[in-house]
Amino acid sequence: MMRKSWIVIVIIFIGFFIKHLQETAFAKPIDSNTLINNAFKYDGKVVEFQGEAIGEIMKRGDFAWVNIHDGNNAIGIFMKYEDAKKIKYLGRYRVKGDIVYVKGIFNRACKEHGGDLDIHAYQIKILKRGYEIEEKVDKTRLAIGIMIFTIGSILMWTVFKYKW
């Protein structure tokens, strides 16, 4: 009898462990198109979202707004300012932003923030650090551009000199 009880307890424990693995290890973040197109379905539910942090961190008291772009659309993420400070690089011209994983409550029309579509995050992870992008100037194109400008300037000068 005692042995059967232990077997039942072990089976229950394994069941909870497998359920936990399914929720964490195998969970795939939802893309922005799915969230936007199925906003009623996900409204008020916990979602996982990831993408590049872009723009600026907009501090609002103890909280902050950060836009996360997944390659299709950007969604505003409302998070603790302490979590927002973990983000070092924000995507913009010549900068690739940090890739951020967000878990939080999706709001189709957030009552707290004027009816905007947003996610109220309670878990933030930096998956990959961003970096600055070095701009390379093609020297051949630069030389051709300077040459065309010079020829054009000489032609303009010649036309105006002999026209008047």
Residue pairs with C-beta under 8 A, 6 or more apart in sequence:
27 48
28 48
29 47
29 48
29 49
29 50
29 70
29 101
30 42
30 47
30 48
30 49
31 70
31 71
31 72
32 49
32 51
32 70
32 72
32 73
32 74
32 75
33 72
33 73
35 42
35 47
35 49
35 75
35 106
35 117
36 73
36 117
39 106
39 108
39 117
40 108
42 106
42 108
43 106
43 107
43 108
43 109
44 105
44 106
44 107
45 105
45 106
46 103
46 104
46 105
46 106
47 103
47 104
47 105
47 106
47 119
48 101
48 102
48 103
49 68
49 70
49 75
49 77
49 101
49 102
49 103
49 104
49 119
50 68
50 70
50 99
50 100
50 101
50 102
50 127
51 68
51 69
51 70
51 71
51 74
51 75
51 99
51 100
52 68
52 69
52 70
52 71
52 91
52 96
52 97
52 98
52 99
52 100
52 130
53 66
53 67
53 68
53 87
53 89
53 90
53 91
53 97
53 98
53 99
53 100
53 130
54 67
54 68
54 69
54 74
54 90
54 91
54 92
54 97
55 66
55 67
55 74
55 90
55 91
55 92
56 90
57 64
57 65
57 66
57 84
57 85
57 87
57 90
58 64
58 65
58 66
59 81
59 84
61 81
62 80
62 81
63 78
63 79
63 80
63 81
64 78
64 79
64 80
64 81
64 83
64 84
65 76
65 77
65 78
66 76
66 77
66 79
66 84
66 87
66 90
66 100
67 74
67 75
67 76
67 77
68 74
68 75
68 77
68 100
68 102
69 91
69 97
75 117
75 118
75 119
76 113
76 116
76 117
76 118
76 119
77 100
77 102
77 104
77 118
77 119
77 121
78 104
78 113
78 118
78 119
78 120
78 121
79 102
79 104
79 120
79 121
79 124
80 121
83 121
83 124
84 124
86 124
86 126
87 97
87 98
87 100
87 126
88 98
88 126
88 129
88 130
89 95
89 96
89 97
89 98
89 129
89 130
89 131
89 132
90 97
90 98
90 130
91 97
91 130
94 132
94 133
94 134
94 135
95 130
95 131
95 132
95 133
96 130
96 131
96 132
96 133
97 130
98 126
98 127
98 128
98 129
98 130
99 126
99 127
99 128
99 130
100 124
100 125
100 126
100 127
101 123
101 124
101 125
101 126
101 127
102 119
102 121
102 123
102 124
103 121
103 122
103 123
103 124
104 119
104 120
104 121
104 122
104 123
105 119
105 120
105 122
106 118
106 119
107 113
107 116
107 117
107 118
107 119
107 120
108 117
109 115
109 116
109 117
110 116
110 117
110 118
110 120
